[in-house]
Amino acid sequence: TTAGAILGPFLDSYHSAFGVLQYDQPFSAQLWSTSSIPALTTTWWVPLLFGLAGFIIGWMYILLDVVFGEGGDSTPRGVTLPII
């Protein structure tokens, strides 16, 4: 969730950088770039959207593992050492 909220706007910023989309009320952060090409151009709801997407995707892994029986006993319990 946190990773999606932090990294998502930076990935979304590529859309703005290449003219794929424009926001009505964007905010920009210069960070490591120049003023003509900011490192981050996004809007207020983008971090919330990517954070929610990360939350849903994370819980879907857990839910689908339970539904399809992929969790629990499939993980090894310990490491066995070879007999020498």
C-alpha positions as CSV (number, residue, x, y, z in Angstrom):
1,T,0.0,0.0,0.0
2,T,2.7,2.5,1.0
3,A,4.9,1.4,-2.0
4,G,2.0,1.9,-4.4
5,A,1.2,5.3,-2.9
6,I,4.9,6.5,-3.1
7,L,6.1,4.9,-6.3
8,G,2.8,5.1,-8.3
9,P,2.8,8.8,-8.8
10,F,6.4,8.7,-10.2
11,L,5.4,6.0,-12.7
12,D,2.2,8.0,-13.5
13,S,4.4,11.0,-14.1
14,Y,5.7,9.5,-17.3
15,H,2.3,10.0,-18.8
16,S,2.5,13.7,-18.1
17,A,6.1,13.9,-19.3
18,F,5.4,12.5,-22.7
19,G,2.1,14.3,-23.2
20,V,-0.2,11.3,-22.9
21,L,-2.4,13.0,-20.3
22,Q,-2.7,16.3,-18.5
23,Y,-4.3,17.0,-15.1
24,D,-6.7,19.9,-14.5
25,Q,-4.9,20.9,-11.2
26,P,-1.5,19.2,-11.2
27,F,1.3,19.7,-8.8
28,S,5.0,19.2,-9.7
29,A,8.1,18.4,-7.7
30,Q,11.5,19.3,-9.1
31,L,13.6,16.9,-6.9
32,W,16.5,15.8,-9.2
33,S,15.3,17.4,-12.5
34,T,15.0,20.7,-14.1
35,S,12.2,23.2,-13.9
36,S,11.2,22.6,-17.5
37,I,10.9,18.9,-17.0
38,P,9.9,18.1,-13.4
39,A,10.5,14.7,-11.9
40,L,7.0,14.4,-10.6
41,T,3.8,15.8,-12.2
42,T,0.6,14.4,-10.7
43,T,-2.6,15.3,-8.9
44,W,-3.9,14.7,-5.4
45,W,-5.9,11.5,-6.0
46,V,-3.1,9.5,-7.8
47,P,-1.3,8.4,-4.6
48,L,-4.6,7.3,-3.1
49,L,-5.5,5.4,-6.2
50,F,-2.2,3.5,-6.4
51,G,-2.2,2.9,-2.7
52,L,-5.7,1.3,-3.0
53,A,-4.6,-0.7,-6.0
54,G,-1.6,-2.1,-4.0
55,F,-3.9,-2.9,-1.1
56,I,-6.4,-4.8,-3.3
57,I,-3.7,-6.7,-5.2
58,G,-2.0,-7.7,-2.0
59,W,-5.1,-9.0,-0.4
60,M,-6.2,-10.8,-3.6
61,Y,-3.0,-12.9,-3.4
62,I,-3.9,-14.0,0.1
63,L,-7.5,-14.6,-0.8
64,L,-6.8,-16.5,-3.9
65,D,-4.2,-18.7,-2.1
66,V,-6.9,-19.6,0.4
67,V,-9.5,-20.3,-2.2
68,F,-7.3,-22.4,-4.5
69,G,-5.4,-24.1,-1.6
70,E,-1.9,-22.7,-2.5
71,G,-1.1,-21.5,1.0
72,G,-0.2,-23.3,4.2
73,D,1.5,-26.6,3.7
74,S,3.3,-25.8,0.5
75,T,6.1,-23.9,2.3
76,P,9.1,-25.9,3.6
77,R,9.2,-26.1,7.4
78,G,13.0,-26.2,7.8
79,V,16.3,-26.9,6.1
80,T,17.5,-30.4,6.1
81,L,21.3,-30.8,6.1
82,P,23.0,-33.5,4.0
83,I,24.3,-36.6,5.9
84,I,28.1,-36.7,5.5
